[in-house]
Amino acid sequence: MVSLTGLLLVGLSVGLDNFAAAIGIGMGGVNARTRLKLALIFGFFEAAMPIVGLLIGESLAGSIGTIGHYVGAGLLVLTGLYVLWEAWKERREADEHGPQGEEEKPADERLAINKQTKLGRLLLTGLALSIDNLVIGFALSFSDVSLALAATVIGVISVGLSLIGLELGRFLGRRIEEWSEFFSGAILILVGLAIGFGLF
């Protein structure tokens, strides 16, 4: 029997990687629409993956969960590398053409142009962060806990931590605006490596 306290701890443990990734995304600038998209996407994947894990069965969930742990980590590292490459490319173009265009934009407007908030990239990040939750769903199937309750608790905690991470990232991004995209990509890489080495 898994208690509510146990569920909360599970939700907290699987939501920490979302929190860290959201900091990286938030550093590039966020708005109300970004907050809503990220909360829905991260919350959906975190809540849905345990259910999928239960439905696909023990052997499949175990194999995908083991491999998925590294697949998810690899996807985050690749996403972070792509963010770094784009930031470097934009910095080089700005150096070649001069800073006029960038200076004309208000700081808040520049921060709002955050490529990591595109729907496709958010979906990829949400999937990568939650893919190892397949095993959680299978493990919960052996207890008396309601899977719907478990999915709800995990999803709500994930959404909460993600929103906190976004705000923390936005706060930091305003203070290191010039380098925010570089830090953002580096954080995603570190989160991916942490997941790959079992720290999350």
C-alpha positions in Angstrom: 0.0 0.0 0.0 1.4 3.4 -1.1 0.5 6.2 1.3 -0.3 9.7 0.1 3.0 10.8 1.7 4.7 8.2 -0.5 3.0 9.5 -3.6 4.0 13.0 -2.8 7.6 11.9 -2.4 7.4 10.0 -5.7 5.9 13.1 -7.4 8.6 15.3 -5.9 11.4 13.0 -7.1 10.2 12.8 -10.7 9.3 16.5 -10.8 12.8 17.7 -9.9 14.1 17.2 -13.4 11.2 19.3 -14.7 12.0 22.0 -12.2 15.7 22.1 -13.4 14.7 22.1 -17.1 12.1 24.8 -16.6 14.8 27.0 -15.1 16.8 26.7 -18.3 13.7 27.5 -20.4 12.7 30.4 -18.2 16.1 32.0 -18.6 15.3 32.7 -22.3 12.2 34.7 -21.3 8.6 33.6 -20.6 5.1 35.1 -20.8 1.7 33.9 -19.7 1.2 31.8 -22.8 4.6 30.1 -22.2 3.7 29.3 -18.6 0.4 27.7 -19.7 2.0 25.7 -22.5 4.8 24.4 -20.4 2.5 23.5 -17.5 0.1 21.6 -19.7 2.8 19.7 -21.6 5.0 18.8 -18.7 2.0 18.0 -16.5 0.4 15.8 -19.2 3.5 13.8 -19.8 4.4 13.3 -16.2 0.8 12.1 -15.4 0.3 10.1 -18.6 3.5 8.1 -18.6 2.8 6.1 -15.5 -0.6 5.1 -17.0 1.1 4.1 -20.2 3.5 2.0 -18.2 0.7 0.1 -16.5 -1.1 -0.5 -19.7 1.9 -1.9 -21.7 2.8 -4.5 -19.1 5.8 -5.6 -17.0 8.3 -6.7 -19.6 7.8 -3.9 -22.0 7.6 -1.3 -19.4 10.8 -2.5 -17.8 12.8 -2.6 -21.1 11.5 0.7 -22.3 11.9 2.3 -18.9 15.6 1.2 -18.7 16.4 2.3 -22.2 14.1 5.3 -22.0 16.0 6.6 -19.1 19.0 7.0 -21.4 17.0 8.0 -24.4 15.4 10.8 -22.5 18.7 11.9 -21.1 20.2 11.9 -24.6 17.3 13.9 -26.0 17.8 16.6 -23.4 21.6 16.8 -24.0 20.9 17.1 -27.8 18.3 19.8 -27.2 20.8 21.7 -25.0 23.5 21.4 -27.6 21.1 22.7 -30.2 20.2 25.7 -28.0 23.9 26.4 -27.6 24.6 26.2 -31.3 21.7 28.6 -32.1 22.8 31.0 -29.4 26.4 30.9 -30.8 25.1 31.4 -34.4 22.9 34.4 -33.3 25.8 35.9 -31.4 28.1 35.6 -34.5 25.5 37.1 -36.8 25.0 40.0 -34.3 28.8 40.6 -34.3 28.9 40.6 -38.1 25.9 43.0 -38.6 26.3 45.1 -35.5 24.1 45.5 -32.4 21.6 48.0 -33.9 18.7 45.7 -34.4 19.1 44.2 -30.9 19.5 47.5 -29.2 16.2 48.8 -30.7 14.2 46.1 -29.0 13.2 46.5 -25.3 14.7 44.0 -22.9 11.4 42.4 -22.2 10.7 41.9 -25.9 14.1 40.3 -26.4 13.5 37.9 -23.5 10.1 36.9 -24.9 11.7 35.6 -28.1 12.7 32.3 -26.7 13.0 29.4 -29.2 12.7 26.8 -26.4 9.1 27.8 -25.9 8.1 26.6 -29.4 5.5 23.9 -29.1 7.6 21.2 -30.8 10.6 21.7 -28.6 8.4 21.8 -25.4 6.8 18.5 -26.5 10.2 16.9 -27.1 11.5 18.2 -23.7 8.4 17.0 -21.9 8.6 13.5 -23.4 12.3 13.3 -22.7 11.8 14.2 -19.1 9.0 11.8 -18.4 9.9 8.7 -20.4 11.3 6.8 -17.5 8.0 7.3 -15.6 6.8 4.2 -17.5 8.4 2.0 -14.8 6.6 4.0 -12.0 3.3 3.1 -13.5 4.1 -0.5 -13.5 5.4 -0.4 -10.0 2.3 1.3 -8.8 0.1 -1.4 -10.3 1.3 -3.8 -7.5 -0.1 -1.5 -4.8 -3.6 -0.6 -3.8 -3.2 3.0 -4.8 -5.5 4.4 -7.4 -3.6 5.0 -10.6 -5.8 8.0 -11.3 -4.8 9.5 -7.9 -1.1 8.7 -8.5 -1.2 10.3 -12.0 -3.0 13.4 -10.6 -0.5 13.9 -7.7 2.5 13.4 -10.0 1.0 15.8 -12.6 0.1 18.5 -10.1 3.5 18.4 -8.4 5.2 18.5 -11.9 3.2 21.5 -12.9 4.0 23.3 -9.7 7.7 22.7 -9.8 7.8 23.6 -13.5 6.1 26.9 -12.9 8.5 27.7 -10.0 11.4 26.8 -12.2 10.2 29.1 -15.0 9.9 32.0 -12.7 13.4 31.4 -11.2 14.8 31.1 -14.7 13.1 34.3 -15.8 14.5 36.1 -12.7 18.0 34.9 -13.5 17.6 35.5 -17.2 16.9 39.2 -16.7 20.2 39.6 -14.8 22.4 37.7 -17.2 20.3 38.6 -20.3 23.2 38.6 -22.8 24.2 35.1 -21.9 20.8 33.6 -21.0 20.5 31.4 -24.1 24.0 29.9 -23.4 23.1 29.2 -19.7 19.8 27.9 -20.8 21.3 25.3 -23.2 24.0 24.4 -20.6 21.3 23.7 -17.9 19.4 21.4 -20.3 22.6 19.5 -21.0 23.4 19.2 -17.2 19.8 18.0 -16.5 20.2 15.4 -19.3 23.5 14.2 -17.9 22.1 14.1 -14.3 19.2 11.9 -15.6 21.6 9.7 -17.5 23.8 9.2 -14.4 20.8 8.5 -12.2 21.0 11.7 -10.1 17.4 12.6 -11.0 
